[in-house]
Amino acid sequence: MRNINTKSLLNLRLIVMSSSVMNALKHVPLGKKLFAAFTLTDETFAMFSFSEEKNIPFLLGANFAEYIAWVGS
């Protein structure tokens, strides 16, 4: 039971990160926002947060590049 609680607490950070990103993308349709939230990682969140461009093509491009790097390694 303790292991499950620890994993749940660690994964709560994804809710906080996704909320922050979705707040910056208020003008984007819900479907795109949900897809971006689903593919969000710690690395792409950091890139998006420090980027000058806060738009959906940048975020989805970063998420896609991260996915390719993960699968290709």
N, C-alpha and C positions, 0 to 999 in steps of 0.2 A: 504493500500500500504506500509506503514511504517513497518508493521509486516512482510510482505513478504521480504522486503529488509534486515531486521534484521536476519531472518532465513537464507537467502542466504549467508550473510556475515559469520554467524557462521558455516555454512556447508562448506565454502571454506577451512577451516582447513583440511578437509579430502583430498582435492586435494594436499595440501602441504605434509601431512603425507604420502599419497600413493606415491607421487613422490620420497620422501626420501627413502622409503622402496624399490621401484622399482629400484632405483639407486644402492642399495646394492645387488640386485638380478639380475644383468645384464645377467648372464649365464642361467637363468631359461627361459623355453619356455613361449611365450606370454600368452597362455591360463591359465597357472598356475598363472602367475603374475596378470592377470585380476581377477581371482577368489580370490586371496589373497587380492587384493585391494578392491574388493566388500565386503569382510567379515571383513575388518580391522576396529578396534575400537580404541578409545583413549587408553584404557588399554593395548591392544595387541601391539599397536605402541610403548608404553613406554617399555613394556617387550622386544620387539625386539630391540629397540634402545640401551638399556643397557645390552643386552645379548652378551656373547662372541661368540655364534653361530648365525651367520647371514645366515641361510639357510631356504629353503622353508618348509621342514618338521617341523622345530621349529615353524615357523610362522603359518602354517596351524593347527598345534596341539594346539597352544595358542588360535587361533580363534575358533576352535572346542570346546575347554574347556570353553571358554567364552560363546559360544552359548548354551551349555548344562546348564551352570549355570544360564543363563538368562531365558531359557525356564523352567528349573526345579524350579525356585523360585516363 
